[in-house]
Amino acid sequence: MYCLTYKSSMSKFPCHFCLVTRDNLANCNLQSDDIKLRTHANMLEYFNQGLEKSVCIEQVPNFFWKLP
C-alpha cells in the first residue's frame, strides 16, 4: 500500500510537503518551528493511529504486488 495526499486546495493541509494548515500557508509570521514536514515516518505514525484523514492522506492498494 502507499499513501496519496488529497489534491484539493480546500483540504485542511493542502501542501504535499508540509503539515501547515490552509489558513497559515500565507502567514508571513510563520516560524520554522511551526512547520512540520511530511516525512514517511510521521505519515506512518498518523496512519498507524488511524488519523490519516486528519492529515489528508488516503490508502490505495498497489496492484503491482498481485502480478504473477
C-alpha positions as CSV (number, residue, x, y, z in Angstrom):
1,M,0.0,0.0,0.0
2,Y,1.1,3.6,-0.5
3,C,-0.4,6.9,0.6
4,L,-1.8,9.7,-1.5
5,T,-2.3,13.3,-0.4
6,Y,-5.6,14.8,-1.3
7,K,-5.2,17.3,-4.2
8,S,-8.0,19.6,-3.1
9,S,-6.9,23.1,-2.4
10,M,-9.8,23.3,0.1
11,S,-8.4,20.4,2.3
12,K,-7.1,21.2,5.8
13,F,-3.5,20.5,4.8
14,P,-3.2,21.2,1.1
15,C,0.6,21.3,0.9
16,H,2.2,18.0,-0.3
17,F,5.4,18.7,1.5
18,C,4.4,20.0,5.0
19,L,1.7,20.0,7.6
20,V,0.9,23.7,7.7
21,T,-2.8,24.4,7.7
22,R,-4.5,26.1,4.8
23,D,-5.2,29.2,6.9
24,N,-1.5,29.5,7.7
25,L,0.1,29.0,4.3
26,A,0.1,32.7,3.6
27,N,1.1,33.7,7.1
28,C,4.3,35.8,6.8
29,N,5.0,35.4,10.6
30,L,5.1,31.6,10.4
31,Q,8.2,30.4,12.3
32,S,10.3,27.4,11.1
33,D,9.3,25.6,14.4
34,D,5.6,25.8,13.2
35,I,6.4,23.8,10.0
36,K,6.3,20.0,10.2
37,L,7.4,18.2,7.1
38,R,5.5,15.3,5.6
39,T,8.0,12.5,6.1
40,H,7.4,8.8,5.7
41,A,7.9,8.4,9.5
42,N,5.3,10.9,10.6
43,M,2.8,10.0,7.9
44,L,3.2,6.3,9.0
45,E,2.6,7.5,12.6
46,Y,-0.7,9.2,11.6
47,F,-1.7,6.2,9.6
48,N,-1.0,3.7,12.4
49,Q,-3.0,5.8,14.8
50,G,-6.0,5.9,12.4
51,L,-5.6,9.6,11.9
52,E,-4.8,9.6,8.1
53,K,-8.0,11.6,7.3
54,S,-6.9,14.3,9.7
55,V,-3.7,15.0,7.6
56,C,-5.5,14.4,4.2
57,I,-3.9,11.1,3.2
58,E,-5.6,8.0,1.9
59,Q,-4.6,4.4,1.4
60,V,-4.6,3.0,-2.1
61,P,-3.9,-0.7,-2.9
62,N,-0.8,-1.3,-5.0
63,F,-2.0,-3.7,-7.7
64,F,1.6,-4.4,-8.9
65,W,2.2,-6.6,-5.9
66,K,-0.5,-9.0,-7.1
67,L,1.1,-9.7,-10.5
68,P,2.3,-13.2,-11.2
